[in-house]
Amino acid sequence: MLSQDDFVIAQSLLLEELEEEEDDEEDLLSLAAVAGTMVYGSEEARERRNEAQRDRQQYLMRSDLLPDPQRATPWLAVHDSWNNRAYITTMGFDVATFEHILESDFASKWNSTPIPRSNSKGTKPPLLGRRSLDAAGGLGLVLHYLTSTMLDVSLMQIFAIIPSTVS
């Protein structure tokens, strides 16, 4: 049989052990809370970074534009109207001046000069059927760009062309 002193000592040891287990359990809970906060924080940071990146990526892709830049675009509506007011408003020149520039030398240069690309030597003849814009569209884009204060994205929408064409 245990003496009263032994009983008190055993009880004290048991209480200490229970307190240590509670402390260990509290430590584990604290650790789990810290780990959970870290995981949540990293996920939140990743989401914010992705959102900020999406906000910075303000460009149009081909699928965002009208399907064919040589048919039914706002630019072609202006071009085909032959309206001096529309030409002057969008490009700064009347119809006769636009046609004069186009036929003087612009169209021949446009049709004979390959578009420079970093992945080719540029020694092959231009593939006119593969271009987004014909000579009139190219001249319209250049004049629109030079005389307008609008953003490049508006030009992309008007001419149905991708960013690399405007830059």
Secondary structure, 3 states (H helix, E strand, C coil): CCCHHHHHHHHHHHHHHHHHHHHHHHHHHHHHHHHHHHHHHHHHHHHHHHHHHHHHCCCCCHHHCCCCCCCCCHHHHHHHHCCHHHHHHHHCCCHHHHHHHHHHHHHHHHHHCCCCCCCCCCCCCCCHHHCCCCHHHHHHHHHHHHHCCCCHHHHHHHHCCCHHHHC
